[in-house]
Amino acid sequence: MTEEKLQQVIYNLECSHLKPHVRVSEEELSLILADDYFEFGSSGRVWQREDFKGEQPLSPDIFSISDFNMHVLSSDCVLTTYKIFNETRGTQTLRSSIWRKRDDQWKLFFHQGTKTS
């Protein structure tokens, strides 16, 4: 797969976990998040994969991505960086994610959100 095509695949995955119906669905999130997933949230809270089971702590807000970049770390690992505008709340954050490929599937391993002014 070319790097351009891989970037489109990863971009689509990033967009998928921002969709309101995915953010409130344990089943949908399980298709995206790795079992050992963790996150440094923009709230300052550290999240683990098990925090997304049962009642969902994620808000079904509307988001848009800009300034998306992907950096290949290895043949089965990429880093993404981008900005998110939360259209529901009118806030912006800087985001970074690490995606790993396991058993021919890309899964989100790490994510970080940082508030911006």
Long-range contacts (C-beta under 8 A, 24 or more apart in sequence): 3-70, 3-72, 6-70, 6-72, 6-78, 7-70, 9-106, 10-70, 10-78, 10-80, 10-99, 10-106, 11-65, 11-68, 11-70, 11-80, 13-99, 13-106, 13-108, 14-65, 14-68, 14-80, 14-82, 14-97, 15-65, 17-108, 18-63, 18-65, 18-84, 20-60, 20-61, 20-62, 21-60, 23-56, 23-58, 23-59, 23-60, 23-61, 24-56, 24-58, 24-60, 25-56, 26-52, 26-53, 26-54, 26-56, 29-56, 32-107, 32-108, 33-107, 33-108, 34-100, 34-102, 34-107, 34-108, 34-109, 36-109, 37-107, 37-108, 37-109, 37-110, 37-111, 38-110, 39-110, 39-111, 39-112, 39-113, 40-111, 40-112, 40-113, 41-112, 41-113, 42-93, 42-113, 42-114, 42-115, 59-88, 61-86, 61-87, 61-88, 61-89, 62-86, 62-87, 62-88, 63-87, 73-98, 75-101, 76-100, 76-101, 76-102, 77-101, 83-116, 84-113, 91-115, 92-116
